[in-house]
Amino acid sequence: MVIGSLALLTLGLAIRSWSAGTLMKSRQLTTSGPYAVVRNPLYVGSFMMMLGFCLLCRDIPTTVFVFGPMALLYWVQVQFEEIRLAKLFPDTWQQYRQATPRFIPSKLQRLSLRGWSWREWMDNREYKAVSASVVGILGIYAWYLFCMGQAT
């Protein structure tokens, strides 16, 4: 269970990092890389990370508590962002929206890292997600060690 949880968390973080390194916020409608597969790969990666963390905690109420409100908040945010993108990119948004699913890929295609940029990754502050994930994993591990010490 721990290895699967860490794999899910790592995959989510990789999707977020790939997305953040490709995203050209407000300058251009990003339709390449992970954005060629789904319109919201950052949120897909975030959900995978949250599920990975919840599974590491092994607590169903926590999972429900995290996923319920987060799903609602993300849904509202996605609606807001789509309205904003339609205004920012009126010539390309509608075609992209119709061709690309929101969260779940309808087709898998050959994906590449072409277009990924360290500078975009840094400008989009994705290092914060990486740092927070490392701190979270270490915190869960420390808690686990503390609890194991209490049990003996």
C-alpha positions, 0 to 999 in steps of 0.5 A, spaced: 500 500 500 505 504 501 509 503 495 502 504 491 501 511 495 508 513 493 507 511 486 501 515 485 503 521 489 510 521 485 506 520 478 501 526 480 507 530 482 510 528 475 504 530 471 504 537 475 511 538 474 510 537 466 504 541 466 507 547 470 513 547 465 509 547 459 504 552 461 505 559 459 500 563 463 496 568 460 501 569 454 498 563 450 493 558 450 497 552 452 495 546 447 501 541 447 504 536 452 499 534 457 495 540 455 494 536 449 491 530 453 486 534 458 485 541 459 487 541 466 493 537 467 495 541 473 488 539 477 489 531 475 496 531 478 494 535 484 488 530 485 493 524 484 497 527 489 492 528 494 489 521 493 496 518 494 497 522 501 490 520 503 492 513 502 499 514 506 495 516 512 490 510 511 484 514 514 478 514 510 474 519 513 480 524 512 480 522 504 472 523 504 474 530 508 479 532 503 476 530 496 469 532 498 471 540 499 477 539 494 472 537 488 468 542 489 473 548 490 476 545 483 470 545 480 468 552 481 476 554 479 475 550 473 469 554 471 472 561 473 478 559 469 474 557 463 471 563 462 477 567 463 481 563 457 475 564 453 476 571 454 483 571 453 483 567 447 477 568 443 480 565 437 482 558 439 479 557 446 472 554 443 476 549 438 481 547 444 475 546 449 471 542 444 477 537 442 480 536 449 477 533 455 477 537 461 480 531 466 479 524 463 483 523 457 479 520 451 485 518 447 492 517 449 497 519 444 505 519 444 507 524 449 513 528 449 517 533 453 518 538 447 516 545 450 517 544 457 521 549 460 525 550 466 524 557 466 516 556 466 517 551 471 520 556 476 515 562 474 509 557 475 512 556 482 512 548 481 518 548 486 513 549 492 509 543 490 515 539 490 518 542 496 511 541 500 510 534 497 517 532 500 515 535 507 509 531 507 512 525 506 517 526 511 512 528 516 507 522 515 514 518 515 515 521 522 508 520 525 509 513 523 515 512 526 512 516 532 506 511 533 510 505 532 515 507 538 508 509 542 506 502 540 512 498 543 
